[in-house]
Amino acid sequence: MIKVFFKSNDREDLVATFEREDALQSVLPLLKASAEELGFELIQRDEEQEWEAECEFKQACDLGIYDDYLERSGYYD
């Protein structure tokens, strides 16, 4: 899944999600124009990039693996 965000200085807003790259490419020019018109930067992320960003944010990756469910269940305690 590919997610598209409009980014400003202090926030990112999810504006679209796509299952296929070709679907994204068909509307990408319109999304870019809309972002520019509104004064935003267009950001694209796929699921792997989302996971990596989450790991970096939480700084809780162990050998590249982070399982929030196991943490919440007390498995690591």
Backbone as a ProteinNet text record, in pm:
[ID]
protein_1_A
[PRIMARY]
MIKVFFKSNDREDLVATFEREDALQSVLPLLKASAEELGFELIQRDEEQEWEAECEFKQACDLGIYDDYLERSGYYD
[TERTIARY]
85.4	0	89.9	53.3	126.6	38.6	95.5	21.9	80.9	-6.6	34.9	-7.8	87.1	64.7	92.7	24.3	60.5	131.9	253.5	334.9	355.2	338	370.7	483.1	516.4	627.6	611.4	489.4	471.1	378.8	332.1	240.9	235.7	186.1	160.6	16.1	-54.4	-193.1	-203.1	-259.2	-281.4	-392.1	-365	-465.5	-513.7	-433.4	-475.7	-396.3	-457	-386.7	-412	-311.6	-319.9	-267.7	-335.7	-291.1	-189.5	-200.9	-113.8	-41.2	82.4	165.2	103.5	44.9	-12.3	-130.9	-206.8	-317.5	-264.6	-158.5	-96.2	-44.2	26.1	85.4	-19.4	-139.3	-243.6	-296.2	-285.4	-335.6	-225.5	-101.9	8.5	23.2	10.7	21.2	-84	-205.6	-311.7	-280.3	-231.7	-195.8	-81.7	19.1	131.2	83.9	-2.3	-53.9	-135.9	-216	-298.1	-210.6	-109.6	-19.1	50.8	100.6	170.4	76.7	-42.8	-141.8	-173.4	-176	-208	-85.7	32.4	154	211.5	182.7	232.1	335.6	411.5	503.1	433.8	445.5	385.4	485.4	441.1	524.3	455.4	533.1	481.3	556.3	484.7	547	477.2	556.3	494.8	495	436.8	423.4	557.8	659.6	791.3	850.5	834	884.2	809.3	679.3	601	653.6	681.8	731.6	867.8	955.9	1088.1	1078.1	990.5	972.2	920.5	828.1	773.9	883.5	966.4	1076.4	1174	1209.9	1302.1	1241.7	1113	1045.6	1045.7	1012.8	1005.4	1142.9	1241.3	1376.9	1376	1293	1281.5	1305.8	1376.6	1402.9	1516.6	1498.6	1602.4	1631.9	1747.1	1785.1	1682.2	1620.7	1524.6	1387	1363.5	1232.6	1167.3	1044.7	970.4	827.5	783.5	648.9	571.6	492	415.9	321.3	264	171.7	242.8	362	435	472.4	508.4	541.9	420.4	306.6	185.3	136	163.8	115.7	203	315.7	404.4	505.1	513.4	603.4	749.1	789.3	928.4	959.5	859.6	882.6	950
-117.2	0	123.4	219.8	345.6	455.5	533.8	644.3	775.2	871.6	1003.7	1106	1191.5	1292.9	1430.7	1530.2	1669.5	1713.1	1765.7	1803	1953.1	2009.4	2149.2	2149.6	2263.9	2274	2186.6	2176.1	2109.5	1988	1947.2	1833.4	1768.5	1645.3	1571.1	1523.6	1543	1497	1391.5	1275.4	1169.8	1214.1	1211	1254.5	1142.9	1034.4	924.2	798.7	683.6	555.5	478.9	403.7	329.6	188.5	92.6	-46.2	-73.5	-1.4	-27.1	99.4	82.4	193.1	261.5	184.2	243.8	335.2	301.4	387.5	520.5	514.6	636.7	721.6	658.9	734	804.8	748.2	809.6	941	959.2	1082.4	1167	1120.6	1191.2	1336.2	1366	1506.8	1596.2	1546.3	1622.1	1642.6	1538.6	1550.8	1650.6	1644.7	1738.9	1882.3	1903.8	2038.5	2088.9	2002.1	2041.3	2076.7	1995.8	2023.6	2157.6	2180.1	2305.8	2425.3	2412.8	2521	2557	2456.6	2478.1	2510.9	2506.4	2538.8	2422.6	2301.7	2181.7	2110.5	2023.3	1933	1797.2	1730.2	1598.2	1491.9	1400.7	1292.1	1160	1063.8	929.5	831.4	735.5	630.3	498.7	393.6	260.9	200.6	82.2	22.5	1	-38.7	-61.6	68.8	176.5	305.2	350.8	324.8	358.3	282.9	154.3	72.7	123.7	156	207	339.3	427.4	556.5	536.2	441.7	413.7	360.7	272.7	217.6	326.9	412.3	520.2	613.2	641.6	731	672.1	547.6	483.1	443.9	436.1	395.2	268.5	174.1	49.4	-71.1	-53.2	-165.4	-250.6	-377.4	-471.5	-558.1	-536.3	-606.3	-585.5	-468.4	-437.2	-494.2	-552.4	-612.7	-539.3	-498.9	-432.9	-484.6	-542.8	-598	-532.3	-432.9	-357.4	-447.3	-548	-637.1	-709.7	-762.8	-834.2	-742.1	-618.9	-522.9	-493.8	-470	-438.7	-557.3	-677.7	-796.7	-830.2	-760.1	-787.4	-896.2	-939.7	-1047.9	-1015.9	-888.7	-850.3	-824.8	-828.3	-800.7	-916.1
0	0	0	-80.5	-89	-32	58.6	119.3	70.2	45.5	-0.7	104.1	141.9	244.2	187.3	239.3	217.9	344.8	329.3	443.7	448.1	568.7	594	696	748.4	843	965.3	1018.1	1146.2	1143.9	1025.4	1022.6	885.9	886.5	763.9	768	657.5	647.8	538.9	572.5	476.1	381.2	250.1	153.4	61.9	50	-37.3	-5.6	-34.6	-26.7	-156.3	-198.3	-324	-303.1	-361.6	-358.1	-468.7	-580.6	-695.9	-738.6	-780.5	-827	-949	-1040.8	-1162.2	-1129.8	-1027	-985.4	-932.6	-853.5	-803.3	-918.6	-1010.2	-1121.4	-1206.9	-1215.1	-1296.4	-1238.1	-1107.2	-1044.4	-981.1	-990	-926.6	-973.2	-1103.2	-1144.4	-1077.1	-1063.4	-997.1	-849.2	-782.8	-641.6	-621.8	-708.7	-699	-718.6	-817.5	-843.6	-725.2	-667.2	-552	-432.1	-407.6	-295.5	-315	-434.8	-464.1	-448.8	-499.1	-490.6	-345.2	-259.1	-118.3	-32.3	-92.7	-19.9	59.5	17.1	84.6	-0.9	62.9	-5	-14.1	-127.6	-145.9	-101.1	-15	36.4	3.5	-46.8	-72	16.3	74.5	154.5	127.5	117.8	111.2	251.6	266	399.4	467.3	391	450.6	503.4	429.5	475.5	600.2	606.3	724.9	846.6	828.3	937.9	984.3	889.6	924.9	1000	954.9	1021.3	1163.4	1180.3	1313.1	1405.2	1354.1	1434.4	1474.2	1380.1	1411.2	1515.3	1501.3	1595	1734.8	1745.1	1876.6	1928.9	1840.6	1875.7	1959.7	1916.1	1991.2	1902.2	1793.4	1702.7	1756	1751.6	1789.8	1667.8	1604.9	1482.4	1371.2	1367.9	1263.8	1287.6	1404.5	1431.4	1548	1528.7	1635.4	1630	1735.7	1739.4	1853.1	1817.7	1916.3	1995.5	1929.9	1999.1	2112.9	2084.3	2188.6	2303	2269.7	2375.8	2463.5	2398.7	2474.5	2556.6	2510.4	2581.5	2702.2	2717.6	2828.8	2799.8	2674.1	2635.8	2670.3	2655.5	2677.9	2825.8	2912.1	3054.5	3124.3
[MASK]
+++++++++++++++++++++++++++++++++++++++++++++++++++++++++++++++++++++++++++++

